[in-house]
């Protein structure tokens, strides 16, 4: 573990990718199995099959396939019902958290650094876990809501790749005024890691 103490007076921000970095796997499929019945999952999987083939063949981009997946399984659900499921899901997240990531998060907090989560997953199920672990800022994919129901569409761009840097700099402009640590595990974190002063790819 890199425990270099910064002598600089600048604030320090530690940005953690969530899926595959803080957790050991992608939380979206885990959440689907947590939130839905087996019958609903089987029906949805049949509907999704053609889109998954197109995605694997690279005819449609990641964010389009992901939004279609989300629309197939969650369009029409009430927001309060969905958020209750997300809060209950915190226990399932705890079971797949990488202990090394959690240790590094605690170290950053002990050093007085600001810890944030930046993720392509929906912010709804990350927030309850983040708050439980004293992390107050989550930059993640936001869901479109109409008449208190999920439409299944995304309100923002999928927080992936270059979008992670865009979201981070919107929240924290004036990069020269802070030091950025970034942690990630996939190609979707490449731009964020390149932007950081201290980057950690699949390591802590």
Beta strands, then each sheet from edge to edge (+ up, - down):
strand 1: 11-16
strand 2: 114-122
strand 3: 137-141
strand 4: 143-146
strand 5: 149-154
strand 6: 178-184
strand 7: 198-201
sheet 1: 3+ 2+ 1+ 6+ 7+
sheet 2: 4+ 5-
end
